[in-house]
Amino acid sequence: MRSAIQLYTLRELDEPVPALVSRVGETAFDGVEFAGLGGADPRDVRRALDDAGLDAAAAHVGIEALENDFEATVETYRRLECDRLVVPYLDEPHFTSRDRTTETARLLAEIDARLGERGLGLAYHNHDHEFVAVGDATAYDLLVDETDLDLELDAGWATAAGREPAELLGRLRDRAPLVHLKDVAGDRPVELGDGDLDAERCVRAAREAGTEWLVYEHDDPDDPEASLARGAAGVADLLA
């Protein structure tokens, strides 16, 4: 299992993506997960990855780009040698009932199939609203039970929703290639180790589930530079 950082963590540094990649290359992280390219040329980003000795773990890509600008989106991330795209968010109306959740799952499966034809894969990243009850289960449980879709489990948001990430990972064996290692206090993002997440248990469960990338993220760090350093050290300790 390898480590990466979701570059959304560093957005307040207001630097171009190649510069952020260079920063990450000075830490113990093995890769990055993109949250858009901020207008950067993919060739410059790929060059920055090579210079930093990093890999592209995945990229968060909005559903609109995948529905409305599919070919250009695929070409962009193929240039980055990034073979896994992640839908980072779908709003609450997508999960308000069993039928709506099934429709959402079908939409994601169709995009996954199209990406598969181009040599890329898709995953879906949760927040907390996917854990809403729909009948005798939750929308997230339906996504797990009624599809074979890969899921990027966000351990922090799952914890905020009252679920145990390790237990969820036990059901996601071979379907959780990426896990967001995020800590929360209630529903407020905090630095790793300062909140409610049992990070050690989560990492053990991720190993057992066959997770390839452990992705550190802090949604709202007070000091992004310090969060980068602390997150890199904390994840390295957990993987040691």
C-alpha positions in Angstrom: 0.0 0.0 0.0 1.3 3.4 -1.0 0.7 6.9 0.2 -0.5 10.1 -1.5 -2.0 13.5 -0.7 -5.2 14.9 -2.1 -4.0 18.2 -3.5 -7.3 19.9 -2.4 -5.5 20.0 1.0 -3.1 22.6 -0.4 -5.4 24.8 -2.5 -5.0 27.8 -0.2 -1.3 28.0 -1.1 -2.4 29.6 -4.4 0.4 28.0 -6.4 0.2 26.2 -9.8 -0.2 22.5 -9.7 3.3 21.7 -10.8 4.6 23.8 -7.8 2.3 21.9 -5.4 3.6 18.6 -6.9 7.2 19.7 -6.2 6.3 20.5 -2.6 4.8 17.0 -2.2 8.0 15.5 -3.7 9.9 16.8 -0.7 7.9 14.6 1.7 7.5 10.9 2.2 4.4 10.7 0.1 4.6 8.4 -3.0 2.0 10.2 -5.1 -0.7 12.8 -5.4 -4.4 12.8 -6.1 -5.5 15.7 -8.3 -8.4 18.0 -7.6 -8.3 19.7 -11.0 -5.3 21.1 -12.8 -6.0 24.8 -12.3 -5.4 25.4 -16.0 -1.9 23.9 -15.9 -0.7 22.1 -19.0 -0.8 18.4 -18.4 2.7 18.1 -19.9 4.1 20.4 -17.3 2.3 18.5 -14.5 3.6 15.2 -15.8 7.1 16.7 -15.9 6.7 17.9 -12.3 5.7 14.4 -11.2 8.7 12.8 -12.9 11.1 15.4 -11.4 9.6 14.8 -7.9 9.6 11.0 -8.2 5.8 10.8 -7.7 3.0 8.9 -9.3 -0.6 10.0 -10.0 -2.7 7.9 -7.7 -6.0 9.2 -9.1 -7.8 12.4 -10.0 -11.1 13.8 -8.7 -13.2 14.8 -11.7 -16.7 16.3 -11.6 -19.5 14.3 -13.0 -20.2 17.1 -15.5 -16.9 16.8 -17.2 -17.4 13.0 -17.5 -20.8 13.5 -19.0 -20.3 16.5 -21.1 -16.6 16.6 -22.0 -15.7 12.9 -21.9 -13.0 12.7 -24.6 -11.1 15.7 -23.6 -11.2 14.6 -19.9 -9.9 11.2 -20.8 -7.1 12.6 -23.0 -6.0 15.0 -20.2 -5.6 12.3 -17.6 -4.0 9.8 -20.0 -1.3 12.4 -20.7 -0.7 12.4 -16.9 -0.5 8.6 -16.9 -3.4 8.7 -14.4 -5.6 5.7 -14.9 -8.2 6.1 -12.2 -10.7 8.9 -12.1 -12.9 9.6 -9.0 -16.3 11.3 -8.9 -15.7 13.4 -5.8 -19.3 14.4 -5.0 -22.9 13.9 -5.9 -25.4 16.0 -4.1 -28.1 14.7 -1.7 -30.9 14.3 -4.2 -29.0 11.5 -5.8 -29.5 9.4 -2.6 -32.9 10.3 -1.2 -34.5 6.9 -2.0 -33.8 3.4 -3.1 -34.8 4.2 -6.6 -32.7 7.4 -6.8 -29.7 5.5 -5.4 -30.2 2.8 -8.0 -30.3 5.4 -10.8 -27.2 7.0 -9.4 -25.4 3.6 -9.3 -26.5 3.0 -12.9 -25.1 6.3 -14.1 -21.8 5.7 -12.4 -21.6 2.2 -13.8 -22.2 3.5 -17.3 -19.4 6.0 -17.0 -17.1 3.3 -15.6 -17.8 1.1 -18.6 -17.0 3.9 -21.0 -13.7 4.6 -19.1 -12.9 0.9 -19.1 -13.0 0.9 -22.9 -10.2 3.6 -22.8 -8.1 1.9 -20.2 -9.2 3.9 -17.2 -11.3 3.1 -14.2 -13.8 5.0 -12.1 -14.4 5.2 -8.3 -16.9 7.1 -6.2 -15.9 9.2 -3.2 -18.4 9.6 -0.4 -19.2 12.4 2.0 -21.6 11.8 4.9 -25.0 12.2 3.2 -24.7 8.9 1.3 -25.3 7.2 4.7 -28.9 8.4 4.8 -31.5 5.7 5.4 -33.4 4.5 2.4 -35.7 1.8 3.5 -34.0 -0.7 5.7 -30.5 0.2 4.5 -28.5 3.3 3.7 -27.8 4.6 0.2 -24.1 3.8 0.7 -25.0 0.2 1.6 -27.0 -0.1 -1.6 -24.0 1.1 -3.6 -22.0 -1.6 -2.0 -24.5 -4.4 -2.2 -26.1 -3.8 -5.6 -23.1 -2.7 -7.7 -19.5 -3.8 -8.4 -18.4 -0.2 -8.5 -15.1 0.8 -6.9 -15.4 3.1 -4.0 -12.9 5.6 -2.6 -13.9 5.4 1.1 -13.5 8.7 2.9 -12.8 7.5 6.4 -13.4 10.9 7.9 -16.8 11.5 6.4 -17.8 7.9 7.2 -16.8 8.5 10.8 -18.8 11.8 10.9 -21.8 9.8 9.7 -21.5 7.4 12.6 -20.0 4.5 10.7 -16.8 2.6 11.4 -14.5 2.8 8.4 -12.8 -0.5 9.3 -16.1 -2.3 9.2 -17.0 -0.7 5.9 -13.6 -1.8 4.4 -14.4 -5.3 5.5 -17.2 -5.3 3.0 -15.2 -3.6 0.3 -12.5 -6.2 -0.2 -10.9 -5.6 -3.6 -13.3 -2.7 -4.3 -11.5 0.1 -2.3 -8.4 0.8 -4.3 -8.2 4.2 -2.6 -9.0 5.2 1.0 -9.1 8.8 2.1 -7.4 9.0 5.5 -9.1 12.0 7.0 -9.7 12.8 10.6 -12.7 14.6 12.0 -14.0 15.9 15.3 -17.7 15.5 14.9 -18.1 16.7 11.4 -15.2 19.2 11.5 -12.0 18.2 9.7 -9.0 18.2 12.0 -5.3 17.2 11.7 -4.7 13.4 11.6 -4.6 12.1 15.2 -6.6 15.0 16.7 -10.1 13.6 16.0 -12.4 10.6 16.2 -10.8 8.4 13.5 -9.2 5.2 14.7 -6.4 5.6 12.1 -4.5 2.5 13.0 -7.5 0.3 12.7 -8.5 1.9 9.5 -5.1 1.3 7.9 -5.1 -2.4 9.0 -8.5 -2.8 7.4 -7.4 -1.1 4.2 -4.4 -3.5 3.9 -6.8 -6.4 4.4 -9.2 -5.0 1.8 -6.4 -4.8 -0.8 -6.3 -1.0 -0.9 -3.5 0.3 -3.2 -3.4 4.0 -2.1 -3.9 5.6 1.3 -4.7 9.2 0.5 -4.2 11.9 3.1 -6.6 14.8 3.1 -7.5 17.8 5.3 -10.5 19.7 3.9 -9.7 22.9 5.8 -6.2 23.2 7.3 -5.3 26.3 9.2 -1.8 26.0 7.8 -1.6 23.9 4.6 2.2 23.7 4.7 2.2 22.4 8.2 -0.6 20.0 7.3 1.4 18.6 4.4 4.4 18.0 6.7 2.4 16.5 9.5 0.2 14.4 7.3 3.2 13.0 5.4 4.9 12.0 8.7 1.7 10.6 10.2 0.9 8.5 7.2 4.5 7.2 7.0 4.3 6.1 10.7 1.0 4.3 10.1 2.5 2.5 7.1 5.8 1.6 8.8 
